[in-house]
Amino acid sequence: MKGSKFIFLERKFPSANIIVIKDELPTLIDTGFGRDVIETEQLVKEAGVAPEEIQLIVNTHYHSDHVGGNFHFQNTYGIPIAAHKWEGCVINACDPEACSAEWLDQPVEPYRVDSMLSDNDEIHTGTRTLNVLHTPGHTLGHISLYEPEEEILVCGDLFQQHDVGWLNTFREGVSSIQRSLESLDRLSGLRIRKVYSGHGSQMENPMKAIDAARGRLEKWISAPEKVSWHACKRILSFALIIKNGLAREEIHPYLLSCGWFQDYARHAFKLQPEEFIPILLHEMIRSKAASWHGERLVANTPHQAPPKEWMDKHVMPREWKRGDGYRV
């Protein structure tokens, strides 16, 4: 249509999927995990767009697997970044809570949000117009993007082909389930032909996927412990991915150092953190989210682990205001 094209690029963890909109004003939706930025740049080139030609980066939300490449693209090519205003203000203030990075123990290099988005804003790529839809749940500032002519929806981590985005009740509020349901209800009223999510494959039957996501969330309302189990397994799996697994002797001290683990143990499961460790590990193995490779616990999700030297930099928002060779 009109010489423009949506190019959906499915990726392995720790990076989220990205979408390149090849148009008069080339646009990139999300930028993957920080360590994967060279791969991200190569994927953009293979899609037929030179990185320096990108006119705008749009983030569906501020988690590390979606915004990690922002630093490189912004500092190298001067590309402006757009995000929902609630998350953009937190980012630009260099708030220690930005991206939930500290709480999740997921490094994110600094970036600046240049365009603060609100519900019903429009993003023009030349021949295309993307409607900005505020779809909170996974995060408070989560957005989806809808292109009405071809009926294409970019839904970030709101839902996936066979899953929903994990819900962070400790950072995004206990009403995250209700917000997610309202967001799904809103999207279900659109004419949708294709859905591109933050993880997993393209969805060819959007309404079936939305209905399945809604059904799962509705079951969680009466069984809130399932929300916490879903989140814990997703967060620990991601930690195992970016750390290339954890040795048996590293697991206890690591988990006890994590804000997310402390909160879920004490407040969601009413256990002392030390008591929760073997319970969580048992569930990771039982559910096949992870497995032991000798004396090392490794995530079973297909992934490519970052090298240790990159992870050792461990850049967090609390450090963004300092020099440290970074500029915001």
N, C-alpha and C positions, 0 to 999 in steps of 0.2 A: 504493500500500500504506500503510494506516494514516495517510493524509494527509501522509506525508513524501515527499520527492522528491530524487533525485540530479540535479543540473543541471550538465552538462559543458559547459565553455566553451572552445572551441578558439581559440588566439590566434596571432598572428604573432610572429616573433622581434623584439626580444630577450626577450620574455616567454614563459614556459612556460604551458601550459594551466592552468586552475584548475577546481576542482569546488566548487560550493555545495551543501551538504546542507541542504535546507529542512525543518526538523523542529522539535520542541519546544525543542531546544538547537541553534540554527543553527551550522553548522560550515563553515569555509573551508579547503580543502586547497590549499596553496601560494598565493603572493601576487604572482607575476610579477616583472619587472624594476623597479628602484626608480623610474625616470623614468615608468613607465607606471601609477603607483599611482592617479592620478585616473581613468584608464580602468578600472582594476581595480575601484575603488569603484563606478563607474557600472554595470559589468557585474553586480556583486553586487546593486545596487538593481533592475536590470532583471530579475534572477532572483526578485525578490519579497522580498528580505531587506534590511532597513536595516542599514548597517554597525555601528551601535551595538547591534544585536541579536545580533551574532555572539558566541557563547560561547567559541569556541576556534578557533585557527589551527593546522593540522597541516602540518608541512613534510616532504615525502618525503626531502629531503636539502638540504644547505646551499649549493648553487651560486646565484650571483647572480640568475639568471633565475627561480628558484623562491622566493627569500626576500627579494627586493628591496623588496617592499611591507611587510615586517614592521614596519619603523621607523614608518611612518605609522600603520598600524592600531593598533600597540601604544601609541604616544604620544598619538594622537588619541582613541582609544576605550577604552584600557586593556584590550585583548583579550589574554588569555594565549596563549602559543605553546608547542606541543608538538613535540618532535623526538627522534630517537634519542639516548640518553644520551651516546654517544661524541662526537657532534657538538655536543650541547648543552653539555657540559663545556668544550669548546674555545671555543665562542661566549661563554659566560659568563666565561671567563678572559680574554677579549679577546686571545686568542693571535694573534700576527701571521700565523700560518698559517691562521686561521679562514677557511672558505669557499674555500680555495685562491685567495683574491681577489688577493693580492699577486703570486703566481706567474703567475696568469692575466691580470693587469691588468684586473680587472673590479670596479668600485667597488661597495661594499655599505655602506649606512648601518647604524649599530649597533642591535642588538636583544638581548633577553634571552629565554632559554628557561626557561619556568616549569614545564613538565612534562617530565621525563626519561623517555622511553619505552624499553621493552625488548621483546624478542621475546615474542609471545603475550600482550602487554597488550591490554586492551580499551578502546575509546573509545565512550562512550554519547552519542548525539545526541537522546535522548528515546525514540523508538520503534525506533531502529536501534542495532545494536552493530557497530562496526568492529573486526575482529581485526588487530592490528599484527603484521606479518611482517617480520623483519629479513632484507633481501635485498641483502647487500653485493655489490659489483662495481664499479658506477659510482662510488660512494664507499663507504667502510667503514661509515658509519652510514646507508646508504640503507635506507628502509623502503617496503614496499607495504602497502596497506590492503584488507581483504577483508570484504565484507558478505555473509554466507552465505545470507540468506533470498532475496534476488534474485540472488545469485551474481554480484555486481559486484566487479571487481578494479581498484584504482588502483595502477598499477605504476611511477609516476614515470618515471625515465629508464633503467630496467633494459632495456626493449625497447620498440620502436615498431612500427607497421604494417609498415614495410619497412626497418627499421634496428635497431641496438642503441645503447645509450648508449656514448659514447667512454670509453675506459679510461685512467685516469691512473696509469700504472705508477710514476711518480716521486713521487707524493704518496699513493697508495693501495696501492702494493705490486705486485710483479711477478706475484703470484698472482691478480691481478684477473680474468683470464680464467676460472680455475678457480672463483673465488668466484661469478662471474656464472653459470657453468654450473650450479653447485649451487643457486643461487637460482632459476634457470629450472626445474630439476628439481623443486624444492619446489612451485613454482606450478603445474606441470603436473599435480600430484596433486589439485588442487582442482577442484570443479565450477564452471566459469566460463561465464557467459552473455554478459557484456559486459566489455570492458577499456578503461579510460581511461588513456592514457599522458601523459607530460609534454609531448610534442610530437606533432603530427599528429592524424589523425582517430580517432574511436572505432573500436575493433576488434570486428567482428561475428563473426569466426572466430578466437577466442583460441588454440586449440591449433595452428592452422596458423601463426599469428604466432610462437608460442613455439618451434615446431619450426624455423621459418626462422631465428630468432635463435640457437637452439642450433647449427644447422648452420653458420652464419657464424662463431660463436665457435670451434667445433671446427676449422674450417679455419685459424683464426688461430694455434692452438697450434703448428702446424708451420710457420707463416709469420709470426713475431712482428713482422717489419717492417711488416706490414699493420695491426697494432694502432697503431703509431706514425704511419703515414700517415693513418689514420682520425682519430686524435686531432689531429694538426697541422692538417688541413684544417678540422676542426670548430672548433678554437680560433681559428685565423686568420679564418675566416668570421665568427665571433661578434665578433671585434675590428673587422672591417670594418663590421659592422652597427652597433655602438654608437658607432663613430667616423665614421659616414656616409662610409665609404671612406677611403683613404689616397692622398695625392698621391705620384707616383713618387719624388720626392726625400725623402719622409717615411718610406718603407718600410724602407730599410736601417737608419737610426738607431732606428726604432721596434722592429724585430725584435731588434736587438742589445741592446736594453734589457730584453727580456722574459725572465724566468726559464724559462718553458716552452720558448722557442725555443732558449736556450742548452743546456738539458738534452737536448732531442731531438737537436739537431745533434751535440753532443759524444758522448753516450752511446748513443743509439739508432742513429744513422747513422754514427758514427765520423768526423765531419767537423768542420773548423773552422766556427764559425758563419757567417763571411763566405762560405765555400764553399757552405753549405747554402741561402743566400738565393735565388740564381737557380734552384736545383733545386726548392725549394718553390713559388716563383712559377710556374714552368713547370707543375708538377703542379696548381696551383690553376686555371690556365687550361685545361689539357688535360682535367681532370675536370669542367669547367664549374662549379666551386664559386665562381669569381669571374670577372670580365671587366673589361677596360679600358674606361672611359668617358672618352675623351680621354686625359688624363695622370693619371687617377685610377682606382685599383683598387677595385672595388665588389663586394660579395657578391651572388650571384645568388639566394640564398634570399629568398623574399618576406619583407619586414620593414618596420618603420617606425623610422627612426633617431631616437635621442634628440637634443634640441637641444644645441648646443655648450655653452651656459651650464650645463646640468646636468652634463654630463660633466666640465667644468672643475673642479667641486667635488672630484671624484676621491677620495671618502672610502674609506679602507682600514682594516682592523682594527687596524693598528698605531697608528692615531690615536684609536681608540675610548675610550682611557683619558683622553684630554685633554678639555678643555672643548669648544672649537670650536662651541659652540651645541648640542651633542648631549648627550643623557642616555641612559644605558644602564640 
